Amino acid sequence: MNLEFIFSKYKVETLHGRYITLNDIEPVFSKLNTGNQLAIEGYSVLKKPIYSYQIGAGKIKIFLWSQMHGNESTTTKALFDFLNLLQSDSELANDLLNHFTFYCLPMVNPDGATLYTRENANQIDLNRDAQNLTQPESVVLRAYFNKVQPDYCYNLHDQRTIFGVAVTGPKVKPNGAKLNPATVSFLAPSYNENREINEVRAKAIKVIVAMNNALQDYIPNQVGRFDDSFNINCIGDTFQSMNVPTILVEAGHYQNDYNREETRKYIFIALLSGFVKLFENDIVSNKIEDYLNIPQNKVVFYDFVYKNIKINYDSNIIITNIAIQFKEVLFNNKIFFNAFIAKINDFEDFFGHFEYDAKGAIFSNESNTFPKIDDKADFYLNENLKIENGSFKL
């Protein structure tokens, strides 16, 4: 099965970039709503509709939700690509729809999506509100879960560019440590404080192993595993503790793909390959060791790292390194990636998605000052090489 071809065929082209709001998905819903699959389950703090989409006639009930963090849109795009596939008359779609029924909340936090914030309009992280249910969006999510009574849950998110995975990869430190960006990460959340693996959690683990196996053909050594510390206030831990196998999927960084259109493809591949394995009843038992062998995420990356920069500091010349990180800013309905200095000095255990050895080039900036944390990443090397917004100005 050519998963990349299937993705390219059913990709929803009208959804692109990082800023995905209710205004973007409502026209797509209209096209997909061919048989009254669309409903409004409730409303956000600012009274925006929270839509559900149900499709399929199979006995196995799959519940997927995305964008409970408003600025995490990659999995929303991939989910719509998958729903677009299900609307086709292909044999694959028919097989999946006869075996499964899919229940989706593709934008749990429409207010946060518009504001491009992690939190909702009340500045509450919905993924820490699974027990208290203080927010209308949390109430809608729980009510839909109770109504559906799913057999599997998929909790879809984005992760920051700071995460990497260890063991193998092209970036090698002198001490032999190797790291790649975590392009996709998974977690079978814990159901108790002891992080034990019962039959329910083992079901989630088996699906994750199947998805990881598929992804290794496309992004080898770029799949990570999140820490499984138990937090009952998180939605995944809550549903796992309620005896429903729950799978956390995180869309991360791939090369220079800051709009995450490539990562979107890998999320689609992960979802589809997992469902195909479930359909084929090809989820092999005793895969816990394979799951634990997926390298755990580590905070090890900056967006840019400039090494061996010469700086005149109080009439003393020092050689140092500068790490730069993007901050995403919403302006006029567009996302801008503004680069700021995040760390100065030695950071042997960190990498840059872009790295440059300045080889003693002299640092200078417009204000003639020493670089500081949170300064805008605009400076010169040897007065003639300009770094603007973190990267070389051509």
C-alpha positions in Angstrom: 0.0 0.0 0.0 1.5 3.3 -1.1 0.6 5.5 1.9 2.3 8.6 0.5 0.3 8.4 -2.7 -3.0 7.9 -0.7 -2.1 11.0 1.3 -1.4 13.1 -1.8 -4.7 12.0 -3.3 -6.9 12.9 -0.4 -5.0 15.8 1.2 -7.4 18.7 1.8 -5.5 21.5 0.0 -7.6 24.3 1.4 -6.2 23.6 4.9 -2.5 24.6 5.0 -0.1 26.4 7.3 -0.2 26.6 11.1 -3.1 29.0 11.6 -6.3 26.8 11.3 -9.5 28.2 12.6 -13.2 27.5 12.6 -13.5 29.6 9.5 -11.1 27.3 7.7 -12.7 24.0 8.7 -16.4 24.9 8.3 -16.3 24.9 4.4 -14.5 21.5 4.5 -17.2 20.2 6.8 -19.8 21.4 4.4 -18.2 19.3 1.6 -17.8 16.2 3.8 -21.4 16.4 5.2 -22.9 14.3 2.5 -25.2 12.3 4.8 -25.8 14.4 7.9 -22.7 13.2 9.6 -22.1 16.7 11.1 -23.6 17.9 14.4 -23.0 20.6 17.0 -22.2 19.1 20.3 -21.9 22.3 22.3 -20.3 25.7 22.4 -17.1 27.3 23.5 -16.6 30.1 26.0 -17.1 32.6 23.2 -20.2 30.7 21.9 -18.5 29.2 18.9 -19.8 25.8 17.8 -17.9 22.6 18.7 -18.6 20.2 15.8 -18.7 16.5 15.8 -18.4 14.3 12.7 -19.5 10.7 12.6 -18.9 8.3 9.8 -19.0 4.5 9.4 -21.1 1.5 10.3 -18.6 -0.8 12.0 -18.8 -2.2 15.4 -15.4 -0.9 16.6 -15.9 2.7 17.8 -12.9 5.1 17.3 -13.0 8.5 19.0 -10.6 11.1 17.7 -10.2 14.8 18.8 -7.8 17.5 17.9 -6.9 21.1 18.6 -7.9 21.1 22.3 -4.8 23.3 22.3 -5.7 26.1 19.9 -2.3 26.6 18.4 -1.8 22.9 17.7 -3.3 22.5 14.2 -1.2 19.9 12.4 -3.2 16.9 13.5 -6.4 18.8 12.6 -5.2 19.0 9.0 -4.3 15.3 9.0 -7.6 14.3 10.5 -9.5 16.1 7.8 -7.3 14.4 5.2 -8.3 11.1 6.7 -12.0 12.0 6.7 -11.6 13.0 3.1 -10.3 9.5 2.3 -13.3 8.0 4.1 -15.6 9.9 1.8 -14.1 8.3 -1.3 -15.6 5.3 -3.0 -12.3 3.4 -2.7 -12.1 -0.2 -1.4 -9.9 0.9 1.4 -12.5 3.4 2.6 -15.3 0.9 2.3 -13.3 -1.7 4.4 -12.6 0.9 7.1 -16.2 2.1 7.2 -17.6 -1.4 7.4 -15.3 -2.3 10.3 -15.2 1.0 12.3 -17.4 3.9 13.2 -15.3 7.1 13.5 -16.4 9.8 15.9 -14.5 13.0 15.6 -14.2 16.4 17.4 -11.7 18.1 15.0 -11.6 21.4 16.9 -12.3 21.1 20.6 -11.0 24.7 21.3 -12.2 27.0 18.6 -11.6 30.1 20.7 -7.9 29.2 21.3 -7.6 28.4 17.6 -8.7 31.9 16.6 -6.5 33.5 19.3 -3.6 31.0 18.4 -3.2 30.1 22.1 -2.7 26.8 23.9 -5.4 27.7 26.4 -9.1 28.5 25.8 -10.6 32.0 26.0 -10.6 31.7 29.8 -6.8 31.0 29.7 -7.4 27.4 30.9 -5.4 24.5 29.5 -8.2 22.1 28.6 -5.7 19.2 28.9 -5.5 19.9 32.7 -9.3 20.1 33.1 -10.3 16.5 32.7 -11.4 16.0 36.3 -12.8 19.4 37.3 -14.5 20.1 34.0 -14.6 23.8 34.7 -14.7 24.8 31.0 -17.6 24.4 28.5 -15.2 22.7 26.0 -14.1 20.2 28.6 -17.8 19.4 29.3 -18.5 18.9 25.6 -15.5 16.5 25.2 -16.5 14.4 28.2 -20.2 14.4 27.2 -19.3 13.2 23.7 -17.0 10.5 25.2 -19.9 9.3 27.4 -22.3 9.3 24.5 -20.0 7.4 22.2 -18.5 4.9 24.7 -15.6 4.3 22.3 -13.4 1.3 22.0 -10.3 3.4 21.3 -9.4 7.1 21.8 -7.0 9.2 19.9 -5.8 12.4 21.5 -4.2 14.5 18.8 -1.6 17.3 19.5 1.4 19.2 18.3 4.7 19.3 20.1 7.4 22.1 20.0 10.6 22.0 17.9 12.6 21.5 21.1 12.1 17.7 21.3 14.5 15.2 19.9 15.0 11.4 20.1 18.1 9.6 21.0 20.0 6.4 19.9 20.5 6.8 16.1 20.6 9.5 13.6 22.8 11.9 11.5 23.7 14.4 14.2 26.6 13.1 16.2 28.4 14.7 19.2 32.0 14.0 19.8 31.0 11.8 22.8 29.1 9.6 20.4 25.6 10.6 21.4 23.2 10.8 18.5 20.0 12.8 18.1 17.2 13.5 15.6 14.2 15.7 15.8 11.1 14.1 17.1 8.9 14.4 14.0 6.1 12.2 15.5 5.8 11.1 19.1 3.4 8.7 20.8 2.2 7.9 24.3 0.0 5.2 25.8 -0.9 7.3 28.9 -0.7 5.7 32.3 -3.8 4.7 34.1 -2.4 4.8 37.6 0.5 6.3 39.6 2.6 3.2 39.3 2.5 3.4 35.5 1.5 -0.2 35.3 0.5 -1.9 32.0 -2.9 -3.6 32.1 -4.9 -5.1 29.3 -6.4 -1.7 28.4 -3.1 0.1 28.2 -1.5 -2.8 26.3 -4.1 -2.4 23.6 -3.0 1.2 23.1 0.6 0.1 23.1 0.0 -2.5 20.3 -1.5 0.2 18.1 1.4 2.6 18.7 3.9 -0.2 17.8 2.1 -0.8 14.5 2.1 3.0 13.7 5.7 3.3 14.6 6.7 0.3 12.4 5.0 2.0 9.5 6.6 5.4 10.1 10.1 3.9 10.3 9.9 3.4 6.5 9.4 7.2 6.1 11.1 8.9 9.0 13.5 6.3 10.5 14.7 7.2 14.0 12.5 10.3 14.2 9.7 8.8 16.3 9.7 9.5 20.0 7.9 8.3 23.1 6.5 10.8 25.7 7.2 10.4 29.4 4.3 8.5 31.0 4.1 10.1 34.4 0.6 9.9 35.6 -1.6 13.0 35.8 -5.3 12.3 36.3 -6.1 15.9 35.3 -5.0 15.1 31.7 -7.6 13.8 29.4 -5.6 10.8 28.1 -4.8 9.6 31.6 -8.4 10.0 32.6 -9.8 8.0 29.7 -7.1 5.3 30.1 -8.1 5.0 33.8 -11.7 4.7 32.6 -10.7 1.5 30.8 -10.6 2.8 27.2 -7.4 2.3 25.3 -6.1 5.8 24.6 -3.3 6.9 22.3 -1.6 10.3 22.3 -0.2 11.4 19.0 2.1 14.4 18.8 3.1 16.2 15.5 6.6 17.5 15.7 9.4 19.0 13.6 10.7 17.8 10.3 13.7 19.5 8.7 12.7 23.0 7.7 9.0 22.3 7.8 7.8 25.0 10.1 4.4 25.0 8.5 4.3 21.3 9.2 2.9 20.2 5.9 5.4 17.2 5.8 4.6 16.3 9.4 1.0 16.4 8.5 1.7 13.6 6.0 3.3 11.4 8.6 0.4 11.9 11.0 -1.9 10.8 8.3 0.3 7.8 7.6 0.4 6.9 11.3 -3.4 7.1 11.7 -4.2 5.1 8.5 -1.6 2.4 9.0 -2.8 1.9 12.6 -6.4 1.5 11.5 -5.4 -0.8 8.7 -3.6 -3.1 11.1 -6.7 -3.1 13.4 -8.9 -3.9 10.4 -6.6 -6.8 9.4 -6.5 -8.0 13.0 -2.7 -7.7 12.6 -2.0 -6.1 16.0 0.5 -8.6 17.4 0.5 -9.4 21.1 3.4 -9.0 23.5 4.7 -5.7 21.9 5.5 -3.9 25.2 9.2 -4.3 24.7 8.9 -2.8 21.2 7.0 0.1 22.6 9.6 0.7 25.4 12.3 0.6 22.7 10.9 3.7 21.1 13.3 6.4 22.3 11.9 8.8 24.9 11.6 12.4 23.9 14.2 14.8 25.2 14.4 18.6 25.3 17.6 19.0 23.3 16.9 21.2 20.3 17.0 24.9 19.5 15.9 26.3 16.1 19.4 27.8 15.4 22.8 27.3 17.0 25.7 29.6 16.1 29.0 28.2 17.5 32.4 29.7 18.1 31.4 33.4 17.9 34.0 35.9 19.1 32.6 38.7 21.3 34.4 41.7 22.8 33.2 41.7 26.4 34.6 44.4 28.8 37.7 44.7 26.6 38.1 40.9 26.9 37.7 38.6 23.9 35.6 35.5 24.5 34.5 32.7 22.3 31.0 31.5 22.9 27.9 30.0 21.3 24.4 31.5 20.7 21.2 29.5 20.6 18.1 31.0 18.9 14.5 30.0 19.2 11.4 31.0 17.3 8.4 32.5 19.0 5.2 32.2 17.0 3.2 35.4 16.8 -0.3 36.0 15.4 -0.6 39.2 13.4 -3.3 40.1 10.9 -4.5 36.5 10.8 -1.0 35.2 9.9 1.6 33.4 12.0 5.0 35.0 12.0 8.1 33.2 13.3 10.1 35.7 15.3 13.6 34.6 16.4 15.0 35.5 19.8 18.2 34.6 21.6 17.4 31.7 24.0 20.8 30.7 25.4 24.4 32.0 25.4 27.5 30.1 26.3 28.3 26.4 26.3 25.5 23.9 25.7 27.2 20.7 24.8 24.1 18.6 25.2 22.0 20.6 22.8 21.6 20.7 19.0 20.3 23.2 16.5 17.9 22.3 13.7 20.3 24.7 11.9 23.9 24.8 13.1 26.7 27.1 11.9 30.3 27.2 13.0 31.4 30.9 12.9 35.0 29.9 13.4 35.8 33.0 15.4 33.9 35.5 13.4 33.3 38.7 15.4 29.8 39.4 16.8 28.3 42.8 16.5 24.8 44.3 16.6 23.1 47.6 15.9 23.2 48.7 19.6 26.9 47.8 20.0 26.0 45.7 23.1 26.7 42.2 24.4 24.0 39.7 23.3 21.3 39.1 25.9 18.6 36.4 26.4 15.4 37.5 24.7 17.2 39.9 22.4 15.9 39.8 18.8 18.2 37.5 16.8 19.5 40.2 14.5 23.3 40.6 14.4 26.4 40.6 12.3 29.4 38.2 12.0 32.6 40.0 10.9 30.4 43.1 10.0 29.6 41.8 6.6 27.5 38.6 7.3 24.1 39.6 8.5 21.9 37.3 10.6 18.3 38.5 10.5 15.5 36.8 12.4 17.9 34.0 13.3 19.1 33.1 9.8 21.4 34.4 7.1 20.1 37.3 5.1 20.6 36.6 1.5 
